[in-house]
Amino acid sequence: MKESRAWIDRQWQVLKEIRDSVQTQVDRGASEEEAVHRIDLPQLKTFKGYERALEIAVRRIHRELTVGLP
């Protein structure tokens, strides 16, 4: 059970790091495409499928922050 909580906490932290990075780009006026190319989180590169997963997350969060939820 303790490992499960640690895993959930880590996933939450990852999402927070990505969201904070996207928010910074949105605040700077970056387009979705610009945000995808500018955001690099080296601390997460050990995750399997890092580049593709990061791109998907950045695009989704950017849309949520600029257009709203679908």
mmCIF file of the N, C-alpha and C atoms, coordinates in Angstrom:
data_MODEL
# 
_entry.id   MODEL 
# 
loop_
_atom_site.group_PDB 
_atom_site.id 
_atom_site.type_symbol 
_atom_site.label_atom_id 
_atom_site.label_alt_id 
_atom_site.label_comp_id 
_atom_site.label_asym_id 
_atom_site.label_entity_id 
_atom_site.label_seq_id 
_atom_site.pdbx_PDB_ins_code 
_atom_site.Cartn_x 
_atom_site.Cartn_y 
_atom_site.Cartn_z 
_atom_site.occupancy 
_atom_site.B_iso_or_equiv 
_atom_site.pdbx_formal_charge 
_atom_site.auth_seq_id 
_atom_site.auth_comp_id 
_atom_site.auth_asym_id 
_atom_site.auth_atom_id 
_atom_site.pdbx_PDB_model_num 
ATOM 1   N N  . MET A 1 1  ? 0.814   -1.190 0.000   1.00 0.00 ? 1  MET A N  1 
ATOM 2   C CA . MET A 1 1  ? 0.000   0.000  0.000   1.00 0.00 ? 1  MET A CA 1 
ATOM 3   C C  . MET A 1 1  ? 0.865   1.263  0.000   1.00 0.00 ? 1  MET A C  1 
ATOM 4   N N  . LYS A 1 2  ? 1.957   1.215  0.749   1.00 0.00 ? 2  LYS A N  1 
ATOM 5   C CA . LYS A 1 2  ? 2.850   2.364  0.817   1.00 0.00 ? 2  LYS A CA 1 
ATOM 6   C C  . LYS A 1 2  ? 3.473   2.660  -0.548  1.00 0.00 ? 2  LYS A C  1 
ATOM 7   N N  . GLU A 1 3  ? 3.820   1.578  -1.311  1.00 0.00 ? 3  GLU A N  1 
ATOM 8   C CA . GLU A 1 3  ? 4.384   1.763  -2.644  1.00 0.00 ? 3  GLU A CA 1 
ATOM 9   C C  . GLU A 1 3  ? 3.357   2.396  -3.576  1.00 0.00 ? 3  GLU A C  1 
ATOM 10  N N  . SER A 1 4  ? 2.098   2.011  -3.423  1.00 0.00 ? 4  SER A N  1 
ATOM 11  C CA . SER A 1 4  ? 1.030   2.570  -4.257  1.00 0.00 ? 4  SER A CA 1 
ATOM 12  C C  . SER A 1 4  ? 0.897   4.076  -4.027  1.00 0.00 ? 4  SER A C  1 
ATOM 13  N N  . ARG A 1 5  ? 0.934   4.476  -2.781  1.00 0.00 ? 5  ARG A N  1 
ATOM 14  C CA . ARG A 1 5  ? 0.828   5.897  -2.462  1.00 0.00 ? 5  ARG A CA 1 
ATOM 15  C C  . ARG A 1 5  ? 2.030   6.661  -3.024  1.00 0.00 ? 5  ARG A C  1 
ATOM 16  N N  . ALA A 1 6  ? 3.207   6.089  -2.912  1.00 0.00 ? 6  ALA A N  1 
ATOM 17  C CA . ALA A 1 6  ? 4.407   6.732  -3.441  1.00 0.00 ? 6  ALA A CA 1 
ATOM 18  C C  . ALA A 1 6  ? 4.309   6.872  -4.957  1.00 0.00 ? 6  ALA A C  1 
ATOM 19  N N  . TRP A 1 7  ? 3.784   5.847  -5.628  1.00 0.00 ? 7  TRP A N  1 
ATOM 20  C CA . TRP A 1 7  ? 3.630   5.880  -7.077  1.00 0.00 ? 7  TRP A CA 1 
ATOM 21  C C  . TRP A 1 7  ? 2.635   6.977  -7.470  1.00 0.00 ? 7  TRP A C  1 
ATOM 22  N N  . ILE A 1 8  ? 1.516   7.054  -6.772  1.00 0.00 ? 8  ILE A N  1 
ATOM 23  C CA . ILE A 1 8  ? 0.511   8.077  -7.052  1.00 0.00 ? 8  ILE A CA 1 
ATOM 24  C C  . ILE A 1 8  ? 1.095   9.469  -6.822  1.00 0.00 ? 8  ILE A C  1 
ATOM 25  N N  . ASP A 1 9  ? 1.820   9.637  -5.732  1.00 0.00 ? 9  ASP A N  1 
ATOM 26  C CA . ASP A 1 9  ? 2.442   10.929 -5.440  1.00 0.00 ? 9  ASP A CA 1 
ATOM 27  C C  . ASP A 1 9  ? 3.411   11.333 -6.544  1.00 0.00 ? 9  ASP A C  1 
ATOM 28  N N  . ARG A 1 10 ? 4.180   10.369 -7.048  1.00 0.00 ? 10 ARG A N  1 
ATOM 29  C CA . ARG A 1 10 ? 5.146   10.661 -8.119  1.00 0.00 ? 10 ARG A CA 1 
ATOM 30  C C  . ARG A 1 10 ? 4.424   11.045 -9.406  1.00 0.00 ? 10 ARG A C  1 
ATOM 31  N N  . GLN A 1 11 ? 3.367   10.330 -9.738  1.00 0.00 ? 11 GLN A N  1 
ATOM 32  C CA . GLN A 1 11 ? 2.610   10.654 -10.955 1.00 0.00 ? 11 GLN A CA 1 
ATOM 33  C C  . GLN A 1 11 ? 2.002   12.051 -10.848 1.00 0.00 ? 11 GLN A C  1 
ATOM 34  N N  . TRP A 1 12 ? 1.485   12.388 -9.683  1.00 0.00 ? 12 TRP A N  1 
ATOM 35  C CA . TRP A 1 12 ? 0.930   13.712 -9.453  1.00 0.00 ? 12 TRP A CA 1 
ATOM 36  C C  . TRP A 1 12 ? 2.010   14.783 -9.640  1.00 0.00 ? 12 TRP A C  1 
ATOM 37  N N  . GLN A 1 13 ? 3.184   14.528 -9.126  1.00 0.00 ? 13 GLN A N  1 
ATOM 38  C CA . GLN A 1 13 ? 4.287   15.484 -9.255  1.00 0.00 ? 13 GLN A CA 1 
ATOM 39  C C  . GLN A 1 13 ? 4.693   15.670 -10.709 1.00 0.00 ? 13 GLN A C  1 
ATOM 40  N N  . VAL A 1 14 ? 4.736   14.579 -11.472 1.00 0.00 ? 14 VAL A N  1 
ATOM 41  C CA . VAL A 1 14 ? 5.071   14.648 -12.895 1.00 0.00 ? 14 VAL A CA 1 
ATOM 42  C C  . VAL A 1 14 ? 4.052   15.527 -13.622 1.00 0.00 ? 14 VAL A C  1 
ATOM 43  N N  . LEU A 1 15 ? 2.781   15.286 -13.397 1.00 0.00 ? 15 LEU A N  1 
ATOM 44  C CA . LEU A 1 15 ? 1.741   16.077 -14.047 1.00 0.00 ? 15 LEU A CA 1 
ATOM 45  C C  . LEU A 1 15 ? 1.826   17.546 -13.649 1.00 0.00 ? 15 LEU A C  1 
ATOM 46  N N  . LYS A 1 16 ? 2.131   17.794 -12.390 1.00 0.00 ? 16 LYS A N  1 
ATOM 47  C CA . LYS A 1 16 ? 2.278   19.173 -11.920 1.00 0.00 ? 16 LYS A CA 1 
ATOM 48  C C  . LYS A 1 16 ? 3.459   19.861 -12.610 1.00 0.00 ? 16 LYS A C  1 
ATOM 49  N N  . GLU A 1 17 ? 4.559   19.155 -12.751 1.00 0.00 ? 17 GLU A N  1 
ATOM 50  C CA . GLU A 1 17 ? 5.729   19.733 -13.422 1.00 0.00 ? 17 GLU A CA 1 
ATOM 51  C C  . GLU A 1 17 ? 5.407   20.078 -14.877 1.00 0.00 ? 17 GLU A C  1 
ATOM 52  N N  . ILE A 1 18 ? 4.707   19.184 -15.554 1.00 0.00 ? 18 ILE A N  1 
ATOM 53  C CA . ILE A 1 18 ? 4.346   19.438 -16.943 1.00 0.00 ? 18 ILE A CA 1 
ATOM 54  C C  . ILE A 1 18 ? 3.374   20.611 -17.024 1.00 0.00 ? 18 ILE A C  1 
ATOM 55  N N  . ARG A 1 19 ? 2.356   20.607 -16.181 1.00 0.00 ? 19 ARG A N  1 
ATOM 56  C CA . ARG A 1 19 ? 1.375   21.692 -16.208 1.00 0.00 ? 19 ARG A CA 1 
ATOM 57  C C  . ARG A 1 19 ? 2.022   23.040 -15.913 1.00 0.00 ? 19 ARG A C  1 
ATOM 58  N N  . ASP A 1 20 ? 2.894   23.082 -14.928 1.00 0.00 ? 20 ASP A N  1 
ATOM 59  C CA . ASP A 1 20 ? 3.571   24.335 -14.597 1.00 0.00 ? 20 ASP A CA 1 
ATOM 60  C C  . ASP A 1 20 ? 4.408   24.829 -15.780 1.00 0.00 ? 20 ASP A C  1 
ATOM 61  N N  . SER A 1 21 ? 5.071   23.911 -16.465 1.00 0.00 ? 21 SER A N  1 
ATOM 62  C CA . SER A 1 21 ? 5.874   24.273 -17.642 1.00 0.00 ? 21 SER A CA 1 
ATOM 63  C C  . SER A 1 21 ? 5.001   24.816 -18.760 1.00 0.00 ? 21 SER A C  1 
ATOM 64  N N  . VAL A 1 22 ? 3.859   24.173 -18.985 1.00 0.00 ? 22 VAL A N  1 
ATOM 65  C CA . VAL A 1 22 ? 2.940   24.643 -20.024 1.00 0.00 ? 22 VAL A CA 1 
ATOM 66  C C  . VAL A 1 22 ? 2.367   26.010 -19.628 1.00 0.00 ? 22 VAL A C  1 
ATOM 67  N N  . GLN A 1 23 ? 2.003   26.171 -18.378 1.00 0.00 ? 23 GLN A N  1 
ATOM 68  C CA . GLN A 1 23 ? 1.464   27.461 -17.924 1.00 0.00 ? 23 GLN A CA 1 
ATOM 69  C C  . GLN A 1 23 ? 2.472   28.572 -18.165 1.00 0.00 ? 23 GLN A C  1 
ATOM 70  N N  . THR A 1 24 ? 3.741   28.313 -17.908 1.00 0.00 ? 24 THR A N  1 
ATOM 71  C CA . THR A 1 24 ? 4.783   29.307 -18.153 1.00 0.00 ? 24 THR A CA 1 
ATOM 72  C C  . THR A 1 24 ? 4.816   29.689 -19.623 1.00 0.00 ? 24 THR A C  1 
ATOM 73  N N  . GLN A 1 25 ? 4.716   28.698 -20.499 1.00 0.00 ? 25 GLN A N  1 
ATOM 74  C CA . GLN A 1 25 ? 4.723   28.976 -21.931 1.00 0.00 ? 25 GLN A CA 1 
ATOM 75  C C  . GLN A 1 25 ? 3.478   29.752 -22.365 1.00 0.00 ? 25 GLN A C  1 
ATOM 76  N N  . VAL A 1 26 ? 2.333   29.383 -21.842 1.00 0.00 ? 26 VAL A N  1 
ATOM 77  C CA . VAL A 1 26 ? 1.091   30.098 -22.158 1.00 0.00 ? 26 VAL A CA 1 
ATOM 78  C C  . VAL A 1 26 ? 1.206   31.552 -21.703 1.00 0.00 ? 26 VAL A C  1 
ATOM 79  N N  . ASP A 1 27 ? 1.739   31.759 -20.504 1.00 0.00 ? 27 ASP A N  1 
ATOM 80  C CA . ASP A 1 27 ? 1.914   33.113 -19.977 1.00 0.00 ? 27 ASP A CA 1 
ATOM 81  C C  . ASP A 1 27 ? 2.835   33.949 -20.865 1.00 0.00 ? 27 ASP A C  1 
ATOM 82  N N  . ARG A 1 28 ? 3.748   33.282 -21.554 1.00 0.00 ? 28 ARG A N  1 
ATOM 83  C CA . ARG A 1 28 ? 4.672   33.973 -22.463 1.00 0.00 ? 28 ARG A CA 1 
ATOM 84  C C  . ARG A 1 28 ? 4.090   34.134 -23.862 1.00 0.00 ? 28 ARG A C  1 
ATOM 85  N N  . GLY A 1 29 ? 2.883   33.621 -24.065 1.00 0.00 ? 29 GLY A N  1 
ATOM 86  C CA . GLY A 1 29 ? 2.227   33.766 -25.354 1.00 0.00 ? 29 GLY A CA 1 
ATOM 87  C C  . GLY A 1 29 ? 2.581   32.688 -26.366 1.00 0.00 ? 29 GLY A C  1 
ATOM 88  N N  . ALA A 1 30 ? 3.162   31.597 -25.917 1.00 0.00 ? 30 ALA A N  1 
ATOM 89  C CA . ALA A 1 30 ? 3.574   30.526 -26.828 1.00 0.00 ? 30 ALA A CA 1 
ATOM 90  C C  . ALA A 1 30 ? 2.363   29.793 -27.398 1.00 0.00 ? 30 ALA A C  1 
ATOM 91  N N  . SER A 1 31 ? 2.447   29.477 -28.675 1.00 0.00 ? 31 SER A N  1 
ATOM 92  C CA . SER A 1 31 ? 1.431   28.643 -29.308 1.00 0.00 ? 31 SER A CA 1 
ATOM 93  C C  . SER A 1 31 ? 1.610   27.210 -28.810 1.00 0.00 ? 31 SER A C  1 
ATOM 94  N N  . GLU A 1 32 ? 0.661   26.369 -29.139 1.00 0.00 ? 32 GLU A N  1 
ATOM 95  C CA . GLU A 1 32 ? 0.772   24.957 -28.761 1.00 0.00 ? 32 GLU A CA 1 
ATOM 96  C C  . GLU A 1 32 ? 2.049   24.350 -29.331 1.00 0.00 ? 32 GLU A C  1 
ATOM 97  N N  . GLU A 1 33 ? 2.298   24.615 -30.606 1.00 0.00 ? 33 GLU A N  1 
ATOM 98  C CA . GLU A 1 33 ? 3.483   24.066 -31.274 1.00 0.00 ? 33 GLU A CA 1 
ATOM 99  C C  . GLU A 1 33 ? 4.767   24.581 -30.623 1.00 0.00 ? 33 GLU A C  1 
ATOM 100 N N  . GLU A 1 34 ? 4.801   25.862 -30.307 1.00 0.00 ? 34 GLU A N  1 
ATOM 101 C CA . GLU A 1 34 ? 5.985   26.431 -29.647 1.00 0.00 ? 34 GLU A CA 1 
ATOM 102 C C  . GLU A 1 34 ? 6.196   25.793 -28.282 1.00 0.00 ? 34 GLU A C  1 
ATOM 103 N N  . ALA A 1 35 ? 5.129   25.597 -27.540 1.00 0.00 ? 35 ALA A N  1 
ATOM 104 C CA . ALA A 1 35 ? 5.243   24.974 -26.218 1.00 0.00 ? 35 ALA A CA 1 
ATOM 105 C C  . ALA A 1 35 ? 5.792   23.564 -26.333 1.00 0.00 ? 35 ALA A C  1 
ATOM 106 N N  . VAL A 1 36 ? 5.312   22.803 -27.309 1.00 0.00 ? 36 VAL A N  1 
ATOM 107 C CA . VAL A 1 36 ? 5.809   21.432 -27.515 1.00 0.00 ? 36 VAL A CA 1 
ATOM 108 C C  . VAL A 1 36 ? 7.316   21.437 -27.741 1.00 0.00 ? 36 VAL A C  1 
ATOM 109 N N  . HIS A 1 37 ? 7.797   22.372 -28.545 1.00 0.00 ? 37 HIS A N  1 
ATOM 110 C CA . HIS A 1 37 ? 9.226   22.399 -28.873 1.00 0.00 ? 37 HIS A CA 1 
ATOM 111 C C  . HIS A 1 37 ? 10.094  23.014 -27.775 1.00 0.00 ? 37 HIS A C  1 
ATOM 112 N N  . ARG A 1 38 ? 9.522   23.854 -26.948 1.00 0.00 ? 38 ARG A N  1 
ATOM 113 C CA . ARG A 1 38 ? 10.305  24.527 -25.904 1.00 0.00 ? 38 ARG A CA 1 
ATOM 114 C C  . ARG A 1 38 ? 10.407  23.729 -24.604 1.00 0.00 ? 38 ARG A C  1 
ATOM 115 N N  . ILE A 1 39 ? 9.410   22.938 -24.315 1.00 0.00 ? 39 ILE A N  1 
ATOM 116 C CA . ILE A 1 39 ? 9.391   22.251 -23.019 1.00 0.00 ? 39 ILE A CA 1 
ATOM 117 C C  . ILE A 1 39 ? 10.233  20.988 -23.074 1.00 0.00 ? 39 ILE A C  1 
ATOM 118 N N  . ASP A 1 40 ? 11.180  20.925 -22.180 1.00 0.00 ? 40 ASP A N  1 
ATOM 119 C CA . ASP A 1 40 ? 12.040  19.753 -22.031 1.00 0.00 ? 40 ASP A CA 1 
ATOM 120 C C  . ASP A 1 40 ? 12.227  19.539 -20.533 1.00 0.00 ? 40 ASP A C  1 
ATOM 121 N N  . LEU A 1 41 ? 11.878  18.372 -20.070 1.00 0.00 ? 41 LEU A N  1 
ATOM 122 C CA . LEU A 1 41 ? 11.992  18.073 -18.646 1.00 0.00 ? 41 LEU A CA 1 
ATOM 123 C C  . LEU A 1 41 ? 12.957  16.900 -18.475 1.00 0.00 ? 41 LEU A C  1 
ATOM 124 N N  . PRO A 1 42 ? 14.255  17.189 -18.449 1.00 0.00 ? 42 PRO A N  1 
ATOM 125 C CA . PRO A 1 42 ? 15.258  16.122 -18.403 1.00 0.00 ? 42 PRO A CA 1 
ATOM 126 C C  . PRO A 1 42 ? 15.098  15.176 -17.226 1.00 0.00 ? 42 PRO A C  1 
ATOM 127 N N  . GLN A 1 43 ? 14.527  15.654 -16.128 1.00 0.00 ? 43 GLN A N  1 
ATOM 128 C CA . GLN A 1 43 ? 14.340  14.805 -14.963 1.00 0.00 ? 43 GLN A CA 1 
ATOM 129 C C  . GLN A 1 43 ? 13.331  13.693 -15.227 1.00 0.00 ? 43 GLN A C  1 
ATOM 130 N N  . LEU A 1 44 ? 12.583  13.790 -16.316 1.00 0.00 ? 44 LEU A N  1 
ATOM 131 C CA . LEU A 1 44 ? 11.575  12.777 -16.641 1.00 0.00 ? 44 LEU A CA 1 
ATOM 132 C C  . LEU A 1 44 ? 11.996  11.858 -17.788 1.00 0.00 ? 44 LEU A C  1 
ATOM 133 N N  . LYS A 1 45 ? 13.172  12.066 -18.350 1.00 0.00 ? 45 LYS A N  1 
ATOM 134 C CA . LYS A 1 45 ? 13.597  11.303 -19.528 1.00 0.00 ? 45 LYS A CA 1 
ATOM 135 C C  . LYS A 1 45 ? 13.768  9.812  -19.280 1.00 0.00 ? 45 LYS A C  1 
ATOM 136 N N  . THR A 1 46 ? 13.791  9.392  -18.038 1.00 0.00 ? 46 THR A N  1 
ATOM 137 C CA . THR A 1 46 ? 13.914  7.958  -17.756 1.00 0.00 ? 46 THR A CA 1 
ATOM 138 C C  . THR A 1 46 ? 12.591  7.228  -17.944 1.00 0.00 ? 46 THR A C  1 
ATOM 139 N N  . PHE A 1 47 ? 11.493  7.980  -18.070 1.00 0.00 ? 47 PHE A N  1 
ATOM 140 C CA . PHE A 1 47 ? 10.199  7.355  -18.287 1.00 0.00 ? 47 PHE A CA 1 
ATOM 141 C C  . PHE A 1 47 ? 10.123  6.773  -19.695 1.00 0.00 ? 47 PHE A C  1 
ATOM 142 N N  . LYS A 1 48 ? 9.569   5.584  -19.803 1.00 0.00 ? 48 LYS A N  1 
ATOM 143 C CA . LYS A 1 48 ? 9.395   4.942  -21.101 1.00 0.00 ? 48 LYS A CA 1 
ATOM 144 C C  . LYS A 1 48 ? 8.448   5.785  -21.952 1.00 0.00 ? 48 LYS A C  1 
ATOM 145 N N  . GLY A 1 49 ? 8.845   6.050  -23.192 1.00 0.00 ? 49 GLY A N  1 
ATOM 146 C CA . GLY A 1 49 ? 8.018   6.834  -24.096 1.00 0.00 ? 49 GLY A CA 1 
ATOM 147 C C  . GLY A 1 49 ? 7.967   8.308  -23.754 1.00 0.00 ? 49 GLY A C  1 
ATOM 148 N N  . TYR A 1 50 ? 8.993   8.795  -23.071 1.00 0.00 ? 50 TYR A N  1 
ATOM 149 C CA . TYR A 1 50 ? 9.045   10.180 -22.579 1.00 0.00 ? 50 TYR A CA 1 
ATOM 150 C C  . TYR A 1 50 ? 8.652   11.208 -23.634 1.00 0.00 ? 50 TYR A C  1 
ATOM 151 N N  . GLU A 1 51 ? 9.313   11.183 -24.778 1.00 0.00 ? 51 GLU A N  1 
ATOM 152 C CA . GLU A 1 51 ? 9.109   12.243 -25.764 1.00 0.00 ? 51 GLU A CA 1 
ATOM 153 C C  . GLU A 1 51 ? 7.669   12.286 -26.277 1.00 0.00 ? 51 GLU A C  1 
ATOM 154 N N  . ARG A 1 52 ? 7.137   11.148 -26.627 1.00 0.00 ? 52 ARG A N  1 
ATOM 155 C CA . ARG A 1 52 ? 5.763   11.108 -27.154 1.00 0.00 ? 52 ARG A CA 1 
ATOM 156 C C  . ARG A 1 52 ? 4.746   11.451 -26.055 1.00 0.00 ? 52 ARG A C  1 
ATOM 157 N N  . ALA A 1 53 ? 4.949   10.897 -24.883 1.00 0.00 ? 53 ALA A N  1 
ATOM 158 C CA . ALA A 1 53 ? 4.016   11.172 -23.774 1.00 0.00 ? 53 ALA A CA 1 
ATOM 159 C C  . ALA A 1 53 ? 4.057   12.655 -23.384 1.00 0.00 ? 53 ALA A C  1 
ATOM 160 N N  . LEU A 1 54 ? 5.242   13.231 -23.379 1.00 0.00 ? 54 LEU A N  1 
ATOM 161 C CA . LEU A 1 54 ? 5.361   14.647 -23.040 1.00 0.00 ? 54 LEU A CA 1 
ATOM 162 C C  . LEU A 1 54 ? 4.645   15.499 -24.082 1.00 0.00 ? 54 LEU A C  1 
ATOM 163 N N  . GLU A 1 55 ? 4.841   15.170 -25.353 1.00 0.00 ? 55 GLU A N  1 
ATOM 164 C CA . GLU A 1 55 ? 4.175   15.936 -26.410 1.00 0.00 ? 55 GLU A CA 1 
ATOM 165 C C  . GLU A 1 55 ? 2.652   15.881 -26.256 1.00 0.00 ? 55 GLU A C  1 
ATOM 166 N N  . ILE A 1 56 ? 2.125   14.698 -26.027 1.00 0.00 ? 56 ILE A N  1 
ATOM 167 C CA . ILE A 1 56 ? 0.678   14.536 -25.857 1.00 0.00 ? 56 ILE A CA 1 
ATOM 168 C C  . ILE A 1 56 ? 0.192   15.357 -24.667 1.00 0.00 ? 56 ILE A C  1 
ATOM 169 N N  . ALA A 1 57 ? 0.907   15.267 -23.555 1.00 0.00 ? 57 ALA A N  1 
ATOM 170 C CA . ALA A 1 57 ? 0.507   15.997 -22.345 1.00 0.00 ? 57 ALA A CA 1 
ATOM 171 C C  . ALA A 1 57 ? 0.575   17.503 -22.564 1.00 0.00 ? 57 ALA A C  1 
ATOM 172 N N  . VAL A 1 58 ? 1.641   17.974 -23.190 1.00 0.00 ? 58 VAL A N  1 
ATOM 173 C CA . VAL A 1 58 ? 1.790   19.415 -23.430 1.00 0.00 ? 58 VAL A CA 1 
ATOM 174 C C  . VAL A 1 58 ? 0.663   19.921 -24.325 1.00 0.00 ? 58 VAL A C  1 
ATOM 175 N N  . ARG A 1 59 ? 0.363   19.192 -25.388 1.00 0.00 ? 59 ARG A N  1 
ATOM 176 C CA . ARG A 1 59 ? -0.713  19.614 -26.297 1.00 0.00 ? 59 ARG A CA 1 
ATOM 177 C C  . ARG A 1 59 ? -2.055  19.670 -25.560 1.00 0.00 ? 59 ARG A C  1 
ATOM 178 N N  . ARG A 1 60 ? -2.343  18.636 -24.812 1.00 0.00 ? 60 ARG A N  1 
ATOM 179 C CA . ARG A 1 60 ? -3.626  18.567 -24.091 1.00 0.00 ? 60 ARG A CA 1 
ATOM 180 C C  . ARG A 1 60 ? -3.744  19.694 -23.067 1.00 0.00 ? 60 ARG A C  1 
ATOM 181 N N  . ILE A 1 61 ? -2.710  19.883 -22.274 1.00 0.00 ? 61 ILE A N  1 
ATOM 182 C CA . ILE A 1 61 ? -2.746  20.911 -21.230 1.00 0.00 ? 61 ILE A CA 1 
ATOM 183 C C  . ILE A 1 61 ? -2.802  22.305 -21.853 1.00 0.00 ? 61 ILE A C  1 
ATOM 184 N N  . HIS A 1 62 ? -2.052  22.517 -22.925 1.00 0.00 ? 62 HIS A N  1 
ATOM 185 C CA . HIS A 1 62 ? -2.073  23.825 -23.597 1.00 0.00 ? 62 HIS A CA 1 
ATOM 186 C C  . HIS A 1 62 ? -3.496  24.128 -24.061 1.00 0.00 ? 62 HIS A C  1 
ATOM 187 N N  . ARG A 1 63 ? -4.158  23.168 -24.666 1.00 0.00 ? 63 ARG A N  1 
ATOM 188 C CA . ARG A 1 63 ? -5.544  23.370 -25.125 1.00 0.00 ? 63 ARG A CA 1 
ATOM 189 C C  . ARG A 1 63 ? -6.472  23.670 -23.945 1.00 0.00 ? 63 ARG A C  1 
ATOM 190 N N  . GLU A 1 64 ? -6.293  22.942 -22.871 1.00 0.00 ? 64 GLU A N  1 
ATOM 191 C CA . GLU A 1 64 ? -7.144  23.166 -21.694 1.00 0.00 ? 64 GLU A CA 1 
ATOM 192 C C  . GLU A 1 64 ? -6.951  24.582 -21.134 1.00 0.00 ? 64 GLU A C  1 
ATOM 193 N N  . LEU A 1 65 ? -5.713  25.053 -21.141 1.00 0.00 ? 65 LEU A N  1 
ATOM 194 C CA . LEU A 1 65 ? -5.423  26.360 -20.574 1.00 0.00 ? 65 LEU A CA 1 
ATOM 195 C C  . LEU A 1 65 ? -5.824  27.520 -21.500 1.00 0.00 ? 65 LEU A C  1 
ATOM 196 N N  . THR A 1 66 ? -5.836  27.269 -22.805 1.00 0.00 ? 66 THR A N  1 
ATOM 197 C CA . THR A 1 66 ? -6.114  28.364 -23.742 1.00 0.00 ? 66 THR A CA 1 
ATOM 198 C C  . THR A 1 66 ? -7.512  28.318 -24.333 1.00 0.00 ? 66 THR A C  1 
ATOM 199 N N  . VAL A 1 67 ? -8.064  27.136 -24.516 1.00 0.00 ? 67 VAL A N  1 
ATOM 200 C CA . VAL A 1 67 ? -9.372  27.002 -25.147 1.00 0.00 ? 67 VAL A CA 1 
ATOM 201 C C  . VAL A 1 67 ? -10.426 26.560 -24.147 1.00 0.00 ? 67 VAL A C  1 
ATOM 202 N N  . GLY A 1 68 ? -10.018 25.753 -23.215 1.00 0.00 ? 68 GLY A N  1 
ATOM 203 C CA . GLY A 1 68 ? -10.951 25.218 -22.227 1.00 0.00 ? 68 GLY A CA 1 
ATOM 204 C C  . GLY A 1 68 ? -11.105 23.717 -22.411 1.00 0.00 ? 68 GLY A C  1 
ATOM 205 N N  . LEU A 1 69 ? -11.760 23.096 -21.479 1.00 0.00 ? 69 LEU A N  1 
ATOM 206 C CA . LEU A 1 69 ? -11.975 21.659 -21.542 1.00 0.00 ? 69 LEU A CA 1 
ATOM 207 C C  . LEU A 1 69 ? -12.992 21.329 -22.618 1.00 0.00 ? 69 LEU A C  1 
ATOM 208 N N  . PRO A 1 70 ? -12.806 20.185 -23.301 1.00 0.00 ? 70 PRO A N  1 
ATOM 209 C CA . PRO A 1 70 ? -13.758 19.790 -24.349 1.00 0.00 ? 70 PRO A CA 1 
ATOM 210 C C  . PRO A 1 70 ? -15.098 19.402 -23.764 1.00 0.00 ? 70 PRO A C  1 
# 
